[in-house]
C-alpha cells in the first residue's frame, strides 16, 4: 500500500517562513520522509521585511540592514545556502548621541548605554553633574523587589535616573523596537539586564564584570554586526533557489483556516481555491494571524498588540556635497531633543561595500511610538524634514542624488509588559485547541533576524514532533 504523504503548509514568506520551509524540505529530502511542504506568500516577492534596493552601484537596505553576529543562526543560514564568503562585518567606529544641537560621542565602555568605565562616563558632556551623581547611586541601590515583568523605563530609571535614561539608554534601546521604553517589557526585550541586577545588584558593576573587555573598549577594528555584501536580499534569493519551485506559491493570500473534524485543516485562499494541510506553520505578523481565525478566542490578546510605524530614508550624495567630519558610523537622537529623525547611519562608513567611491550614503529613521504621523507624509516632505534635521550636524551643500523613502506601517510589534505571558498563553491555547498549528515569527519570540530564524527552525522541530514521522 502506498504510504500517505503528509502535507505541511507554511504561511508567510518572510525570513521566518522561508527558514521553516528551507530546513523542513532539507530534512524531508535527506531522510526521504513521506511529507511535502508548501509555502504560501501573499505578495509576488519573498523576504517580507527584507528588501534591498540597487541603484547606481549603491546597495540600499529598505528594511533590516544587518544582524547581530553573537546570535549565530543568521550567519549559519547564510553559510548553509552558500553565502558564507559574502558575510561582512560592520566597520567598528564611534557612535554619537544627538542632544539638543550637539553630537556627543558615546562614552567609551557604555554597553547599551550602561556605563562600565567610570572615567569616560564622568567626563562626557551628555549629562549634567546631578545626572551623573544620580546614576552612580546604582552602586548602592538595593535590588528591585519586582519578581515579574516591568517596563524597561521603570527598571532603568530606578537604577540610573531619568537623565541618563533619556539621553543615552532610551535612544539606544527603544530604537531597536521603535517603542516607548516606559511600555516595553524588560523580560521580553532585554532580560539579561534583569539577570545582571539579580546576580550583582549594581547594574554598572554587573555589566563591568560580565561584559568581555573587548566589547567594553568598543574595539576599533571589527564590529558586532554582519551583513551580506550583495545585500540581505541575496539571502532571500539563495534560500528561495534551494526550495523546490513547486513548493512555493506567491501572490496568494490565505484568508481563513478551518479546523476539520478529521484533525486536518482547510485553508481558504485568495485565488478562490482551498488547500488541505495536516500541519500549518503560521509565520505572519500578529494582525494577519488574528484575521485567519476570526471566530476563535485564542488570539484576542495578540490582536490587541500594538505595532509602530516607521520609515527609513536613504539619501545618496556626491562626497563633495556632504561633510561628515566626525570619525564614526552614525548617531541616535535623544528624545529630549526637537528632531524628527530618530537615528542616522553614515552607511558609507559603517558598511563601505554599499557605496561607490566618491559617494556618501546616509540612512535615517523617522517615526516612533506615539510619534508616527510623519510616516504618512509625502516623500518630498519627509526628505525635507530629514535634510533639515541633518543640517544641524553636517554641512550638506547640495540636494541628494536620489532618496529612497520606505514606509513600514505597523511593522514593529511592541513587546509591552506581560508580552511573554500572553504569548505563552496563546501557544498553550493553540496546542490544546488547534493541534498541528504552530505560530511563529517576529511578533512573538524576538524580532531580530536571528530570532526569527531560530523560531523558524523551532517550527521545523515542532512539525516533525507533531507528525512523528
Ligand atoms: P515578515 O517579514 O513580516 O514576513 C511576513 C510575510 O507574510 C510577508 O511576506 C507578508 O507578505 C506575508 N503575509 C502576510 N499576510 C499573509 C497571508 N494572509 N497569507 C500569506 N502571506 C501573508 N532585524 C535585525 O535583525 N536587524 C535589523 O537591522 C533590523 N532592522 C529593521 C528595520 C526595519 C525598518 C524593520 C521594519 C525591521 C527591522 N528588523 C531588523 C526586524 C526584522 O526585519 C523583522 O523582524 C523580520 O524581518 C520579520 O520577519 P518575519 O518573517 O517574521 O515577518
Boltz pocket constraint, residues with backbone or C-beta under 6 A from the ligand:
constraints:
  - pocket:
      binder: B
      contacts: [[A, 11], [A, 12], [A, 13], [A, 14], [A, 15], [A, 16], [A, 17], [A, 40], [A, 41], [A, 42], [A, 43], [A, 45], [A, 46], [A, 47], [A, 48], [A, 49], [A, 50], [A, 62], [A, 63], [A, 64], [A, 65], [A, 66], [A, 67], [A, 68], [A, 252], [A, 253], [A, 254], [A, 255], [A, 283], [A, 284], [A, 285], [A, 288], [A, 310], [A, 312], [A, 408], [A, 411], [A, 412], [A, 440], [A, 441], [A, 442], [A, 443], [A, 446], [A, 447], [A, 448], [A, 449], [A, 450], [A, 452]]
      max_distance: 6.0
